Amino acid sequence: MLNIQLNSKYFAFITFDGIVVEYFNEDNERSTRIHVNMIKSIELTTDKKGVNYLKLSTKKINLSQDLDYEVVEEVKQLIAEVQKAME
């Protein structure tokens, strides 16, 4: 199971147990559970200022969370594991 604090400023966390992605964000009191078969895409993007974002989308949900620089490699691992489970 992966458990990553994505952003310390917003207390944003993501977990993946091989089947379900769970996203928690204390700043906007948001919690979301997404089965891997519902995910359309998951990716790491970087804006013009060099800020990294984790983006995840389903048919009805579009999540975008800026990341602390220190967790980028862990997020890449999470993305690879989710993408593998999506196959």
MITI-15494 format. One record per residue: residue in one letter; x, y negated, z negated of N, C-alpha, C in turn; residue number from 1. Coordinates in nm, 3 decimals. Example, Ala and Ser with C-alpha at 12.3 -4.5 7.8 and 13.67 -1.06 7.14 Angstrom:
<rs>
<ketor:A n.X:1.319 n.Y:0.569 n.Z:-0.780 ca.X:1.230 ca.Y:0.450 ca.Z:-0.780 c.X:1.320 c.Y:0.330 c.Z:-0.780 marro:1> .
<ketor:S n.X:1.285 n.Y:0.225 n.Z:-0.708 ca.X:1.367 ca.Y:0.106 ca.Z:-0.714 c.X:1.290 c.Y:-0.003 c.Z:-0.787 marro:2> .
</rs>
This chain:
<rs>
<ketor:M n.X:0.085 n.Y:0.118 n.Z:0.000 ca.X:0.000 ca.Y:0.000 ca.Z:0.000 c.X:0.089 c.Y:-0.124 c.Z:0.000 marro:1> .
<ketor:L n.X:0.054 n.Y:-0.218 n.Z:0.084 ca.X:0.124 ca.Y:-0.346 ca.Z:0.087 c.X:0.042 c.Y:-0.450 c.Z:0.011 marro:2> .
<ketor:N n.X:0.111 n.Y:-0.532 n.Z:-0.065 ca.X:0.047 ca.Y:-0.640 ca.Z:-0.140 c.X:0.140 c.Y:-0.760 c.Z:-0.132 marro:3> .
<ketor:I n.X:0.097 n.Y:-0.867 n.Z:-0.063 ca.X:0.185 ca.Y:-0.981 ca.Z:-0.037 c.X:0.117 c.Y:-1.110 c.Z:-0.082 marro:4> .
<ketor:Q n.X:0.192 n.Y:-1.193 n.Z:-0.156 ca.X:0.145 ca.Y:-1.329 ca.Z:-0.184 c.X:0.189 c.Y:-1.414 c.Z:-0.065 marro:5> .
<ketor:L n.X:0.094 n.Y:-1.452 n.Z:0.018 ca.X:0.122 ca.Y:-1.523 ca.Z:0.142 c.X:0.167 c.Y:-1.666 c.Z:0.119 marro:6> .
<ketor:N n.X:0.102 n.Y:-1.732 n.Z:0.024 ca.X:0.129 ca.Y:-1.874 ca.Z:0.003 c.X:0.111 c.Y:-1.905 c.Z:-0.144 marro:7> .
<ketor:S n.X:0.217 n.Y:-1.947 n.Z:-0.209 ca.X:0.211 ca.Y:-1.975 ca.Z:-0.353 c.X:0.132 c.Y:-2.102 c.Z:-0.384 marro:8> .
<ketor:K n.X:0.127 n.Y:-2.195 n.Z:-0.292 ca.X:0.052 ca.Y:-2.320 ca.Z:-0.313 c.X:-0.098 c.Y:-2.295 c.Z:-0.324 marro:9> .
<ketor:Y n.X:-0.149 n.Y:-2.207 n.Z:-0.240 ca.X:-0.293 ca.Y:-2.179 ca.Z:-0.236 c.X:-0.329 c.Y:-2.047 c.Z:-0.305 marro:10> .
<ketor:F n.X:-0.232 n.Y:-1.980 n.Z:-0.366 ca.X:-0.255 ca.Y:-1.851 ca.Z:-0.430 c.X:-0.327 c.Y:-1.756 c.Z:-0.334 marro:11> .
<ketor:A n.X:-0.274 n.Y:-1.744 n.Z:-0.213 ca.X:-0.331 ca.Y:-1.657 ca.Z:-0.111 c.X:-0.258 c.Y:-1.523 c.Z:-0.111 marro:12> .
<ketor:F n.X:-0.334 n.Y:-1.414 n.Z:-0.112 ca.X:-0.280 ca.Y:-1.279 ca.Z:-0.115 c.X:-0.345 c.Y:-1.195 c.Z:-0.008 marro:13> .
<ketor:I n.X:-0.272 n.Y:-1.093 n.Z:0.039 ca.X:-0.329 ca.Y:-0.996 ca.Z:0.131 c.X:-0.280 c.Y:-0.858 c.Z:0.090 marro:14> .
<ketor:T n.X:-0.367 n.Y:-0.760 n.Z:0.100 ca.X:-0.330 ca.Y:-0.621 ca.Z:0.073 c.X:-0.376 c.Y:-0.536 c.Z:0.190 marro:15> .
<ketor:F n.X:-0.307 n.Y:-0.425 n.Z:0.210 ca.X:-0.347 ca.Y:-0.329 ca.Z:0.312 c.X:-0.317 c.Y:-0.190 c.Z:0.260 marro:16> .
<ketor:D n.X:-0.419 n.Y:-0.106 n.Z:0.258 ca.X:-0.406 ca.Y:0.029 ca.Z:0.203 c.X:-0.402 c.Y:0.136 c.Z:0.312 marro:17> .
<ketor:G n.X:-0.392 n.Y:0.093 n.Z:0.437 ca.X:-0.392 ca.Y:0.187 ca.Z:0.548 c.X:-0.525 c.Y:0.194 c.Z:0.620 marro:18> .
<ketor:I n.X:-0.631 n.Y:0.143 n.Z:0.555 ca.X:-0.765 ca.Y:0.144 ca.Z:0.613 c.X:-0.833 c.Y:0.008 c.Z:0.604 marro:19> .
<ketor:V n.X:-0.816 n.Y:-0.062 n.Z:0.492 ca.X:-0.885 ca.Y:-0.188 ca.Z:0.467 c.X:-0.784 c.Y:-0.299 c.Z:0.438 marro:20> .
<ketor:V n.X:-0.804 n.Y:-0.412 n.Z:0.505 ca.X:-0.728 ca.Y:-0.534 ca.Z:0.475 c.X:-0.814 c.Y:-0.616 c.Z:0.380 marro:21> .
<ketor:E n.X:-0.753 n.Y:-0.660 n.Z:0.270 ca.X:-0.823 ca.Y:-0.748 ca.Z:0.176 c.X:-0.746 c.Y:-0.879 c.Z:0.168 marro:22> .
<ketor:Y n.X:-0.819 n.Y:-0.989 n.Z:0.181 ca.X:-0.760 ca.Y:-1.123 ca.Z:0.178 c.X:-0.824 c.Y:-1.201 c.Z:0.063 marro:23> .
<ketor:F n.X:-0.740 n.Y:-1.260 n.Z:-0.018 ca.X:-0.786 ca.Y:-1.338 ca.Z:-0.134 c.X:-0.723 c.Y:-1.476 c.Z:-0.128 marro:24> .
<ketor:N n.X:-0.804 n.Y:-1.580 n.Z:-0.151 ca.X:-0.752 ca.Y:-1.716 ca.Z:-0.153 c.X:-0.822 c.Y:-1.791 c.Z:-0.265 marro:25> .
<ketor:E n.X:-0.748 n.Y:-1.821 n.Z:-0.371 ca.X:-0.805 ca.Y:-1.889 ca.Z:-0.487 c.X:-0.845 c.Y:-2.033 c.Z:-0.455 marro:26> .
<ketor:D n.X:-0.773 n.Y:-2.097 n.Z:-0.364 ca.X:-0.800 ca.Y:-2.238 ca.Z:-0.334 c.X:-0.943 c.Y:-2.260 c.Z:-0.286 marro:27> .
<ketor:N n.X:-0.990 n.Y:-2.174 n.Z:-0.197 ca.X:-1.128 ca.Y:-2.190 ca.Z:-0.148 c.X:-1.218 c.Y:-2.078 c.Z:-0.199 marro:28> .
<ketor:E n.X:-1.172 n.Y:-2.008 n.Z:-0.303 ca.X:-1.249 ca.Y:-1.901 ca.Z:-0.366 c.X:-1.301 c.Y:-1.801 c.Z:-0.265 marro:29> .
<ketor:R n.X:-1.214 n.Y:-1.764 n.Z:-0.172 ca.X:-1.252 ca.Y:-1.675 ca.Z:-0.064 c.X:-1.190 c.Y:-1.538 c.Z:-0.083 marro:30> .
<ketor:S n.X:-1.270 n.Y:-1.437 n.Z:-0.063 ca.X:-1.224 ca.Y:-1.300 ca.Z:-0.066 c.X:-1.291 c.Y:-1.226 c.Z:0.049 marro:31> .
<ketor:T n.X:-1.212 n.Y:-1.153 n.Z:0.127 ca.X:-1.265 ca.Y:-1.086 ca.Z:0.244 c.X:-1.207 c.Y:-0.946 c.Z:0.255 marro:32> .
<ketor:R n.X:-1.292 n.Y:-0.847 n.Z:0.280 ca.X:-1.250 ca.Y:-0.709 ca.Z:0.305 c.X:-1.283 c.Y:-0.676 c.Z:0.451 marro:33> .
<ketor:I n.X:-1.184 n.Y:-0.624 n.Z:0.522 ca.X:-1.203 ca.Y:-0.595 ca.Z:0.664 c.X:-1.150 c.Y:-0.456 c.Z:0.694 marro:34> .
<ketor:H n.X:-1.237 n.Y:-0.368 n.Z:0.744 ca.X:-1.195 ca.Y:-0.234 ca.Z:0.786 c.X:-1.109 c.Y:-0.249 c.Z:0.912 marro:35> .
<ketor:V n.X:-1.006 n.Y:-0.168 n.Z:0.921 ca.X:-0.912 ca.Y:-0.179 ca.Z:1.032 c.X:-0.979 c.Y:-0.166 c.Z:1.169 marro:36> .
<ketor:N n.X:-1.086 n.Y:-0.088 n.Z:1.179 ca.X:-1.156 ca.Y:-0.071 ca.Z:1.307 c.X:-1.235 c.Y:-0.195 c.Z:1.349 marro:37> .
<ketor:M n.X:-1.252 n.Y:-0.290 n.Z:1.259 ca.X:-1.323 ca.Y:-0.414 ca.Z:1.291 c.X:-1.228 c.Y:-0.524 c.Z:1.341 marro:38> .
<ketor:I n.X:-1.098 n.Y:-0.504 n.Z:1.323 ca.X:-1.000 ca.Y:-0.607 ca.Z:1.358 c.X:-0.978 c.Y:-0.610 c.Z:1.508 marro:39> .
<ketor:K n.X:-0.992 n.Y:-0.728 n.Z:1.566 ca.X:-0.964 ca.Y:-0.748 ca.Z:1.709 c.X:-0.818 c.Y:-0.781 c.Z:1.731 marro:40> .
<ketor:S n.X:-0.763 n.Y:-0.866 n.Z:1.643 ca.X:-0.621 ca.Y:-0.902 ca.Z:1.657 c.X:-0.565 c.Y:-0.947 c.Z:1.523 marro:41> .
<ketor:I n.X:-0.434 n.Y:-0.927 n.Z:1.510 ca.X:-0.360 ca.Y:-0.974 ca.Z:1.394 c.X:-0.222 c.Y:-1.012 c.Z:1.446 marro:42> .
<ketor:E n.X:-0.177 n.Y:-1.134 n.Z:1.412 ca.X:-0.050 ca.Y:-1.180 ca.Z:1.465 c.X:0.014 c.Y:-1.286 c.Z:1.376 marro:43> .
<ketor:L n.X:0.142 n.Y:-1.306 n.Z:1.398 ca.X:0.219 ca.Y:-1.410 ca.Z:1.332 c.X:0.244 c.Y:-1.519 c.Z:1.435 marro:44> .
<ketor:T n.X:0.209 n.Y:-1.642 n.Z:1.402 ca.X:0.233 ca.Y:-1.753 ca.Z:1.494 c.X:0.313 c.Y:-1.861 c.Z:1.421 marro:45> .
<ketor:T n.X:0.372 n.Y:-1.949 n.Z:1.498 ca.X:0.448 ca.Y:-2.061 ca.Z:1.444 c.X:0.405 c.Y:-2.188 c.Z:1.515 marro:46> .
<ketor:D n.X:0.374 n.Y:-2.292 n.Z:1.438 ca.X:0.331 ca.Y:-2.418 ca.Z:1.500 c.X:0.453 c.Y:-2.502 c.Z:1.538 marro:47> .
<ketor:K n.X:0.430 n.Y:-2.620 n.Z:1.594 ca.X:0.537 ca.Y:-2.708 ca.Z:1.641 c.X:0.629 c.Y:-2.756 c.Z:1.530 marro:48> .
<ketor:K n.X:0.579 n.Y:-2.756 n.Z:1.407 ca.X:0.660 ca.Y:-2.800 ca.Z:1.293 c.X:0.739 c.Y:-2.685 c.Z:1.231 marro:49> .
<ketor:G n.X:0.722 n.Y:-2.564 n.Z:1.285 ca.X:0.794 ca.Y:-2.448 ca.Z:1.234 c.X:0.724 c.Y:-2.376 c.Z:1.121 marro:50> .
<ketor:V n.X:0.597 n.Y:-2.410 n.Z:1.097 ca.X:0.520 ca.Y:-2.344 ca.Z:0.992 c.X:0.464 c.Y:-2.213 c.Z:1.047 marro:51> .
<ketor:N n.X:0.485 n.Y:-2.105 n.Z:0.973 ca.X:0.436 ca.Y:-1.973 ca.Z:1.014 c.X:0.295 c.Y:-1.951 c.Z:0.962 marro:52> .
<ketor:Y n.X:0.214 n.Y:-1.883 n.Z:1.043 ca.X:0.075 ca.Y:-1.851 ca.Z:1.008 c.X:0.047 c.Y:-1.705 c.Z:1.036 marro:53> .
<ketor:L n.X:-0.028 n.Y:-1.644 n.Z:0.948 ca.X:-0.086 ca.Y:-1.513 ca.Z:0.974 c.X:-0.226 c.Y:-1.538 c.Z:1.027 marro:54> .
<ketor:K n.X:-0.254 n.Y:-1.483 n.Z:1.145 ca.X:-0.388 ca.Y:-1.498 ca.Z:1.204 c.X:-0.448 c.Y:-1.360 c.Z:1.224 marro:55> .
<ketor:L n.X:-0.572 n.Y:-1.347 n.Z:1.179 ca.X:-0.646 ca.Y:-1.222 ca.Z:1.189 c.X:-0.786 c.Y:-1.255 c.Z:1.237 marro:56> .
<ketor:S n.X:-0.834 n.Y:-1.179 n.Z:1.335 ca.X:-0.969 ca.Y:-1.205 ca.Z:1.384 c.X:-1.047 c.Y:-1.076 c.Z:1.403 marro:57> .
<ketor:T n.X:-1.177 n.Y:-1.089 n.Z:1.380 ca.X:-1.275 ca.Y:-0.985 ca.Z:1.409 c.X:-1.379 c.Y:-1.050 c.Z:1.499 marro:58> .
<ketor:K n.X:-1.488 n.Y:-0.980 n.Z:1.520 ca.X:-1.596 ca.Y:-1.035 ca.Z:1.601 c.X:-1.653 c.Y:-1.162 c.Z:1.538 marro:59> .
<ketor:K n.X:-1.658 n.Y:-1.167 n.Z:1.404 ca.X:-1.722 ca.Y:-1.279 ca.Z:1.334 c.X:-1.629 c.Y:-1.360 c.Z:1.244 marro:60> .
<ketor:I n.X:-1.509 n.Y:-1.311 n.Z:1.220 ca.X:-1.419 ca.Y:-1.376 ca.Z:1.124 c.X:-1.290 c.Y:-1.417 c.Z:1.193 marro:61> .
<ketor:N n.X:-1.244 n.Y:-1.538 n.Z:1.165 ca.X:-1.113 ca.Y:-1.584 ca.Z:1.209 c.X:-1.040 c.Y:-1.640 c.Z:1.088 marro:62> .
<ketor:L n.X:-0.939 n.Y:-1.565 n.Z:1.043 ca.X:-0.858 ca.Y:-1.610 ca.Z:0.930 c.X:-0.726 c.Y:-1.666 c.Z:0.981 marro:63> .
<ketor:S n.X:-0.683 n.Y:-1.774 n.Z:0.920 ca.X:-0.553 ca.Y:-1.832 ca.Z:0.950 c.X:-0.495 c.Y:-1.881 c.Z:0.818 marro:64> .
<ketor:Q n.X:-0.378 n.Y:-1.830 n.Z:0.781 ca.X:-0.318 ca.Y:-1.868 ca.Z:0.654 c.X:-0.171 c.Y:-1.903 c.Z:0.675 marro:65> .
<ketor:D n.X:-0.132 n.Y:-2.024 n.Z:0.631 ca.X:0.009 ca.Y:-2.058 ca.Z:0.639 c.X:0.085 c.Y:-1.977 c.Z:0.535 marro:66> .
<ketor:L n.X:0.211 n.Y:-1.948 n.Z:0.568 ca.X:0.291 ca.Y:-1.855 ca.Z:0.488 c.X:0.410 c.Y:-1.925 c.Z:0.424 marro:67> .
<ketor:D n.X:0.447 n.Y:-1.878 n.Z:0.306 ca.X:0.575 ca.Y:-1.915 ca.Z:0.250 c.X:0.682 c.Y:-1.848 c.Z:0.336 marro:68> .
<ketor:Y n.X:0.791 n.Y:-1.918 n.Z:0.362 ca.X:0.896 ca.Y:-1.866 ca.Z:0.449 c.X:0.949 c.Y:-1.732 c.Z:0.400 marro:69> .
<ketor:E n.X:0.957 n.Y:-1.715 n.Z:0.270 ca.X:1.017 ca.Y:-1.595 ca.Z:0.211 c.X:0.940 c.Y:-1.467 c.Z:0.240 marro:70> .
<ketor:V n.X:0.816 n.Y:-1.475 n.Z:0.281 ca.X:0.736 ca.Y:-1.353 ca.Z:0.302 c.X:0.718 c.Y:-1.316 c.Z:0.449 marro:71> .
<ketor:V n.X:0.782 n.Y:-1.389 n.Z:0.539 ca.X:0.762 ca.Y:-1.364 ca.Z:0.682 c.X:0.796 c.Y:-1.220 c.Z:0.721 marro:72> .
<ketor:E n.X:0.905 n.Y:-1.166 n.Z:0.671 ca.X:0.943 ca.Y:-1.029 ca.Z:0.706 c.X:0.843 c.Y:-0.927 c.Z:0.653 marro:73> .
<ketor:E n.X:0.793 n.Y:-0.949 n.Z:0.532 ca.X:0.690 ca.Y:-0.860 ca.Z:0.476 c.X:0.562 c.Y:-0.867 c.Z:0.560 marro:74> .
<ketor:V n.X:0.527 n.Y:-0.986 n.Z:0.606 ca.X:0.407 ca.Y:-1.004 ca.Z:0.688 c.X:0.425 c.Y:-0.934 c.Z:0.822 marro:75> .
<ketor:K n.X:0.544 n.Y:-0.938 n.Z:0.878 ca.X:0.570 ca.Y:-0.865 ca.Z:1.003 c.X:0.548 c.Y:-0.715 c.Z:0.982 marro:76> .
<ketor:Q n.X:0.590 n.Y:-0.663 n.Z:0.867 ca.X:0.569 ca.Y:-0.522 ca.Z:0.835 c.X:0.419 c.Y:-0.492 c.Z:0.824 marro:77> .
<ketor:L n.X:0.346 n.Y:-0.580 n.Z:0.757 ca.X:0.201 ca.Y:-0.564 ca.Z:0.743 c.X:0.134 c.Y:-0.563 c.Z:0.880 marro:78> .
<ketor:I n.X:0.172 n.Y:-0.656 n.Z:0.966 ca.X:0.114 ca.Y:-0.663 ca.Z:1.100 c.X:0.140 c.Y:-0.533 c.Z:1.175 marro:79> .
<ketor:A n.X:0.263 n.Y:-0.483 n.Z:1.169 ca.X:0.296 ca.Y:-0.359 ca.Z:1.238 c.X:0.213 c.Y:-0.242 c.Z:1.185 marro:80> .
<ketor:E n.X:0.195 n.Y:-0.234 n.Z:1.055 ca.X:0.117 ca.Y:-0.124 ca.Z:0.998 c.X:-0.032 c.Y:-0.135 c.Z:1.034 marro:81> .
<ketor:V n.X:-0.085 n.Y:-0.257 n.Z:1.034 ca.X:-0.225 ca.Y:-0.275 ca.Z:1.073 c.X:-0.243 c.Y:-0.240 c.Z:1.220 marro:82> .
<ketor:Q n.X:-0.154 n.Y:-0.289 n.Z:1.305 ca.X:-0.164 ca.Y:-0.259 ca.Z:1.448 c.X:-0.155 c.Y:-0.110 c.Z:1.476 marro:83> .
<ketor:K n.X:-0.069 n.Y:-0.040 n.Z:1.403 ca.X:-0.058 ca.Y:0.105 ca.Z:1.419 c.X:-0.188 c.Y:0.173 c.Z:1.379 marro:84> .
<ketor:A n.X:-0.249 n.Y:0.126 n.Z:1.270 ca.X:-0.376 ca.Y:0.183 ca.Z:1.224 c.X:-0.490 c.Y:0.152 c.Z:1.321 marro:85> .
<ketor:M n.X:-0.478 n.Y:0.044 n.Z:1.397 ca.X:-0.582 ca.Y:0.005 ca.Z:1.493 c.X:-0.583 c.Y:0.096 c.Z:1.616 marro:86> .
<ketor:E n.X:-0.476 n.Y:0.166 n.Z:1.641 ca.X:-0.463 ca.Y:0.248 ca.Z:1.764 c.X:-0.559 c.Y:0.365 c.Z:1.764 marro:87> .
</rs>
